[in-house]
């Protein structure tokens, strides 16, 4: 049995087309429903039904609102105190790639291959996708054991997928989902207000109040007050945000400490990603006092609880969360 995790977007539609053209007929498409809020899942169901009429596959709706609510509550707790958690990383680990656990309630099968629309490659480990701008290996660093999984999009570029779907008149009108499991970025701050409120904070630039913004913005985040500025510090008691210009040394760090997730006893030089869409940069790692110290070759904008993912060449080695930040204002250090 071939199981395809679908979202009714471009990438999952391409997976269905690819498998159908290869000749597989025993196809089950699973849709993971985790939101009632602005998820447009009714529109997704409608498009999914149209695909069923074309490819004649079976569909299964998995209601995962309860397990995801636990993940989201933890995300909100960290977000409120100004840290930078990533709910998508936890969601992939605990829900999307443990789909077998939920499927056992509905279907019985002995052998299966599980397909997803993630942009990455897998061969005894995760590798970067050919389309680096769409690579999603950053979100999967917590997944240690994986079997019977196939990632067909790792060998394609997004523009190629769109052209192929357009050729078969299957290009969806729906935009691709972007983070937080189908909550669009432009609606993200509005979405959070429903859960954490709209607490305003004074914004300080060089000791003077220049305006007010939501207190629940994170360190390193860009804001606009007459010009683009960046948050380098937060004060929870005073409900204050401290900002600076982009080239200000106080915004950057050259050394952090992370949780020790691997047996690292020697100095190593690896590449890293601080965000999913960031470029690969070099760093030096060494082990000390049950923590791994990371020294960046180039200064970076970082924040506590942010995920740092490491690569050797194109292979994902491991990832961990930032626990301590050092060497801010590094020019005067």
N, C-alpha and C positions, 0 to 999 in steps of 0.2 A: 504493500500500500504506500502511495505517495501522499504525504501530508504537507500542504502549503499554508503557511500562516499569511493571511491576507488583511489588508486595510482598505481595499478598494481604490488604492492609488496607482500611480504609474508603475512602481517597482514590483508590487505583488501581481498586478495584471500581466506584466512581462513574464514572471515566473510561471503563471498559469499557461500562457501562450507557449512558452518554451517546452514545458512538459507535454502539452497536448500535441505539439508538432513532432516531438520525438516519438510519440506513439503510445504513451502510457494512458490507460483508460480508467484504472482503479485509483481515482484521485479524490481526496477529501480536503476541502478548503475550510480552515478554521478562522473565525473572526473573534478576537478577544475584546470583549466589551468591558471597559473599566470606568467609563464616565457616564453620568447623566447630564453633566453640565456642558453645554455648547459643543458637544462631540460630533454632531451631525451624523450620528450613527444610523438614523433612518434613511438619510441620503446614501450612506454607504451600503445599507442593505438593498436599496433599490438598484444601485449599480451592480451589486453582487448578483442579484437575481437576473439581471440582463446577461451577465457572463455565464450564468448557469444555463440559460436558454441557448447560448452559443456552443459551449464546450461540454455540456451535459455532465457536470461533476456534482458530487454531493457537498453539502455545506453543513457546518456545525458552529453554532454560536456559543462561545464559552463566557459565562458571566463571572468575571474576576473582580468585581467591584469591592468585595470584602477584603481580599488579600492586598489589593492595591491601596485601599484606604489606610491600612497600617503603614505602608511605605510613605504615603503622602503626609500622614500626621507627623512622622519623624522628620520628613523634609521641612514641614512648616516650623517645627520646634527649633531646628537649626537655623532656618532662614530668619526667624524672629530675632535671634541674637547676633545676626550679622555675619554668619558663616556662609560658605558657598557649597551646599550639598548638591548632589545630582541624582534626582529620583529616577532618571532613565537608566542609569547604571544598575541600580538595585532592582528595577522592574525587569530588566533583561535577565538578571541572575535568578530572581525568585519566581518570576511568572512566565515570561515568554519562552525561556529555554527549559522550563520544567513543565512544559505543556503535556507531556505524557501522563503526569500525575492527574491532570484534569480530564484527559481523554479516557482514562480507565473507567470513569463514571458513565461514559456514554457508549463507547465502542470497544470491541474485543479484537485485537490483532496481535500476531506474533512477530511479524517482520514489517518494518516500515523505514522509509527515508523521509526526513523532515527538512523542508525547504523554507527559507525565509528571504525576504527582500533586502537583507543587509549587504552593504558594499564592503566586502572583505574576502579574503581567501583563507582556506583551512587545509593544512596538510601537516599533521602532527603538531599543530599549533596555529595560532592566528597570524595572518600576514596582511600587509597593507593592500588595499584594492588598487587596481590599475588606475582608476579615477580617484586620484588622491584628494581632490576637493570634496568628494562624497564619501570618503572612507569612514567607516563606523566602528573600527576596531577599538577605539577609545572607550566606547560604551560597554565592551564585552570583557574587560580585563579581569573581572571577578569570576568569570566562568572558567573553572579549572578543568573539569571533566566534561567531555562532549562526545557523543557517538551518533552515528547514523544521520549526521547533518550535512547538508550541501548548500553552498552559497553561490548560486550561479551568476550573480551580478558582479562578483569580484573581477571577472575578465572583461567587463564592458564599461564603456563610458556612458554617462547619462544621455548625451545627445544621440548616441547610437540607439539606445533603448527607445527614445522618443520617436526616432525615424522609423524603427521597425514597427512599433505600435501604430503609428500613423499610416504605414503601408497597409496594415491589416484593418484599418478603420477602428482601432481599439483604444486610441489615445483618450484617457479619461479627462473630463472637464475639471475634476477635483484637483486641487493643488496637493503637492506632497506634504505629508505630515511633518512637523518640525518640533521635535522635543516634547517633553512632558506628556508623552503618549497622546498626541493629536491636539494639543493646545497650541495654537499659533502664537508666534513670538509677539506679534503686534497686540494681541489681547492678553498677554501674560500678566502684566501688572494689574490690569483691570480684573482679571481672574482671581489674583491673589487677594485683592481687597475684600472679596466676599468671605475670606477665611481669616485674615489677620487684621482687617480694618485698614483705615487710612490715617496712620499716625504721621503727622508732619514734623519735620526736624529743621532747625536752623542750619543753613549752609554757610560755613566760614571759609573765607579765602584771605590768607595772610592776617588773621585775627579779626576781620570785619565780616559782619553778617551781610550776605549779598542776595539772600532769598530763602525760600523754603522748598523742600522736596520730601518725598516719602522717606521715612526713616528706614524702611526695609530694603533699601538698595544695598548692594554688597560692595565690599572693598575692591577697588580696581574698576568699578563700573563707571561708564561714561555718562555724564549728564550735560544738559544745556541750560545755562543761565547767561544770556547775552553772548556767550561763546561756549565752546566745548571744554569741559573740565572733568577731572577724574578724582574719585573718592580714594583717599589714602588712609583715612582713620575715621572711626566711629566712637561716640561716647553714649553708652546706653542710658546712664543716669541723667545726663543733661539733654538727651535726645538731640544730639548734634552730629553733623557731618562735616568733615574737614576735607577740602578739595585743593587741587593744585593743577598747574598746567601739565600737559603730557610729557614734556621734557624735563620736568622737575625730578631731581635725584631721589627725593623722599618717596616717590611713587614706586620705585623699583627695588628689587632685592637680588642678591647674588648667591644667597645660601639659605636652604631650608632643611628641616628635619622631617622625616616621614616614618610611618610605622614599618617595622622590619617584617616583610612578608616572605622573604626568601633567605636562604643561608648565604649571606654575603660577608665574607671574611677578607676579601682582597679588594684593592682599589680597582674600580672598573670605569671605563668610559663608554657611555651609552647615549643614544638619541632619546628625546622625550617629547611628549605632547602635554600642554597644560589645558588645552581645550580641544574639542573634537575637530574643529576647523582650523586649528593652528598648524604652523609649519613644524617640521622636525628640527630640533636644535640639539646641540651637544651639551653634555654635563659629565661631571665626575662624581662617583658615588664611593663612599667608604663607611664601614660599620663602626659604631662607637656607642657604648652605654645603652644597648638594646634598641637603638634607633639608627636609621641610615641617614647620613648627612649627604645632601646633594648640593654640589657647587655648580652653578650655571656658568657657562663660558661667556654668555651674554646676559646682561641684567633682564629680569622678568617682572611682570606685574602678577603677584600671587596673593592668595588669601587663605585663611585657615579653613580646613575641611575640603579644600579643593582637591580634585583627583589629579594625580601626576602619573602618567603612563609611560613606560620605558620600552624602547625597541633596540634590537641589534640588527643592523641593516634594515630589512623590511619585516622582520619577525617580532611580534609582541612578546616581551620577556615577562614583565609583571607590572602591576600598578599599585598605588597606595595613596593614602590621604595625607595632606600636609598638616603637621601637628605644631611645628614651630617655624617662625620666620626670623631670619637674621640679616644683618648688613643692609638695612634700609639706609638711605642717604649715603650710599656706598662711596661716593666721591670724597666725602669727608671722613670716611671710616679709618 
